[in-house]
Amino acid sequence: MKCPFCGSFDGQVLDSRPIEHTSSIRRRRQCNQCKKRYTTYERPEEVTLMVVKSDSRREPFDRKKLWNAVSRACVKRPVSTETIEKIVSEVETEIRDYIMEVPSTVIGQKILQKLLDIDIVAYIRFISVYNNFADLNDFMTELKKIKKEQDKKIKQV
């Protein structure tokens, strides 16, 4: 490890501790040349998850892109930034079960499931872009489906 003070590569580890709830390790180090101490954080390198698009293109998973899509659906809705962050984090964690590649449809479905429980309007906004709604009939079909499911839930209670 290169000393941030003098640039020397001659140093030693004084203390190592795992960071709670992560796979990172905090190391306290001392440079053998200038004798100054500094802290480093190490974490395992993660394999880049590729998203397989509907036209078979592949692109690296981009958390920021997912966050932007969800936040756009929630514009002017009573959905907090913390809730959006929670949705994105949960979906990101769930798709890490996939090895190397995940279909974009899986990501979209997971987002839709979470939005449906949080805000119906945000759900409709997201699904209208996700399913590329062409006209009013597409909206009406989806609204009728949601209404039917909500009525079924009310009868069960």
N, C-alpha and C positions, 0 to 999 in steps of 0.2 A: 504494500500500500504506500502510495506517495504522500509524504508529509505536506500538509497544506501551507506550512510556514517556510520551510527551507527547500522543499522539493526532493529530499532524500528518500530513497527506497529502503533504507535501513531502519527498521522499527520493530516494536514488539507489541503483542497484545497483553494488556494488563487485566482485562475483565471482559467476559462475554455473558450476555443475558438474552434469553428469548423475549420478544415483545408479545404481550398477552393478545390472544385472539388473532394473531397473524403468523405467518411463517417467516417473519423477519428476525434478524439477530442484531442486537446493539453491541458494538465492541468499543471498549475504551482502549486507546493505543497511546504509545509514547515513542517519539522519534529518538533513536540512539545518537543522532548527530547533534540536534539542537536542544534535546531534552524536553521539548514542549509536548503537552498532551492534547489529544483530540479524539472525537467520537466519530465512528462510522456506523452505517446501517447497511446490512446485507440482507438481500432477499433472493430467493431462487428465481432464475429466469423462467418466465412462463412461455409456453409455446403459443405462437400467434394463432388465434382461432380464425378460421376463414368462414365467411358467410357466402353460401351458395344462393345466388339470385335466381329468379324464376326463368331467366333466359340462359341459365347455366354459367353465367359469369361468376367469378370468385373475387371477393375483396376482403381485406382484413376487417375483423370486427372493430367497430368504432363506437365506443361508449358515448362519446359526445354527440354523434349523429343520432343515436337512440334517444338521448336526453332531449335533444332539440325537437325530435318528432313528437315525443310525449308532451313536452311543454307547449308546443304549438297547438296541440289538441285541447289543452287546458287553459288557453288564453281567455281571460275574463270569466273564469269559472272559479268557484270556491275550492280550489285545489291548491294547497300550499306547495312551496318549493321543496319542503321536506318530504311531502308525499310523493312528489315526482321523483325525487332522489331515491326514495325507498322502492318505488316501482322499478326504476332502472337497475338498482343494485340487486333486487330480488331476481329479475330476469337475467341479469349478467351471471349471477351465481347459478341459476338453474341451467343455463346453456353451457356452463363449464363442464357439465357431465358429458357433453359431446366431445369426441376425440377428433381434433384437427378441423372438422367442418361441421357447420350447422346450417340447415336450410333457412332462408329468410322467412318462410312461412311459419316455422316454429316460433321464431322471435315475435312475429306479428300476432300470432294466436295467444302467446303468453301475455303480451301487452294488452290485448283486447280483453282477456279474462280479468285482468287486474283493473282496467278502466271501467268495466261494466259494474264492478262492485263499488267503485268510488264515485263516478259521475257519468250519468247516461249521455249527457250532451257531449262530453269529451270523448266518450266511446263512439258516438255517431260520427263525430268529426274525424276520429282516427280511422274508423272502418270505411268511411266514404273515400278517403284517400287510399287506404290499404287495398280495398276491393275495386277502386277506380269506378265509383258510381257514375253512371252516364246521365241519368235523368231522375225525375221525381219518383218514378215507380220503384227504383232501387231503394230510395230512402224509405218509402212507404212499406215495402216488403220487410226491411230490417226493423222498422218501428213496430210493425205488427208482431213480428217474431219476439221482440223484447217485451212487448205488452203481454203477450200470451204467457211467456215464462214468468213474468212478475205476478200475473193473476194466479198461476199455478202455485207459486211460492206462498202467496197470501192464503190460499185455500188450505195449504198444508199446515199453517200456523193455527 
